[in-house]
Amino acid sequence: MTKPGYRIDPADPEAFRRAFHELADACLDRVAQARELPWIAKPADMAETVALVSDEPGLGEAELFAMMRGEVMPYATGNTHPRFFGWVHGTGQPVGVAAEMVAAAMNSNLGGRDHGAMAVEQAVIDWSQRQAGLPEGASGVLTTGTSQATILALSAARMKLFGDAVRKDGIAGLGRIRVYSVTGAHACIEKAMEVMGHGSRAVRHIPQGPDGAMDMEALEAAIAEDRAARILPMAVVGTAGSVNTGTFDRLDAIAGLCGREGLWFHVDGAFGFWAVLAEDPWRELVRGVDRADSIAADFHKWIGVPYDCGMVLIRDGDLHRRTFSTRPAYLEGQGAGLGGGETWFTDYGLELSRGFRALKVWAAIKAAGVPALSATITDNCRQATLMAELIEASEVLELAQPVQANVCCFYLTRGEASAVATALQLSGEAVFSTTTLNGRECLRAAIVNHRTTEEDIRLAVAAVEREVLAVEV
């Protein structure tokens, strides 16, 4: 038995180093082979293989790392592959592997205090605010993703509407409130209202217009109707890239209406926000995002940061801080030393203990550079347009709706979309997900992968056609 203070660190640092280098090489091999590594099904007995047993003695590092290499790492989601189009899964940049290693070695807590990791997160937030076009005085904080960011944004919206007392008095005396979003908006909006205590019925879905965007006349009518019923409108959520079909609300129009009606304007831009980096005409899809009161977006989608990392940006930085800041005695700041520092990110969100997510974002932006990120996002939009063209030219596929940016949905003339999706996933050729539009099941491709090429698009569509043609009539 080792003595106190020495029980867990490697007993043989050099043996640990050798085993670690072997594991690092395996990770780099996987990164280098990403274009040839599709999703593969995990073994039937994997739960037993990775089970943790009570009173189990520790493994040696070499044995543990070998287990990671051989029995865990091969069975990933497969989203690093260039023909992974399912759901909206980012592919991750190779530099993220190095950034995660450095972040783990530093093991910094970004809840607060005065250390270098805090400066890196602030740099990421400042850069993101500039991309959004937000003014001086705006603020932000990195989150696990857009779902968490939405809770933070709508909490600030509630604070703006009801004042600082809501933090102590709660919601019992507030009455019914309303948040508006387009039909098909992400479920995280309803989840946020549930977590905040207002319930999912506080969200009112506004029908889409012919272009898939929120019907502005219907929105105005809904606001007037709710006010007449003594339901207090609080916020309108503009969707920048719906998770289902990739459509965009007209953000500029929503901003104008919110200004006239005195409502908070939040943008759900989980992946679509990053169209701010695209070339025209796709950049035009997010015109008006600079007028938002809050923006939620993910870095682990179109920017290619390893999971997980999202952000919230809030126009009124003082309001943002007042919404969440709590400093008990043990968190009081110092004038100097580690306990100093002007910005403590715990004052801007729910987490006190926060990992160094910012390093992998900072590294991804630094390594690729904005021009390459812009070109990749634009490439993906062009690839979705190509997919739509191939589908329209096909005798066995039918485009479900026009492509706006990087999401393409299409029907099969025969067979089941889910069966075709499963077949292609199991073969390793391509990953599509499925959804239902106009009462019909369809395949859905969300292209956010920096490795995807036009050839990948052609191969994936051809594979779908082959599977459809194989269905007996």
Summary of the structure (lengths in Angstrom):
residues: 473
radius of gyration: 24.1
end to end distance: 69.9
largest distance: 77.2
contacts: 1544
relative contact order: 0.14
helix: 46%
strand: 14%
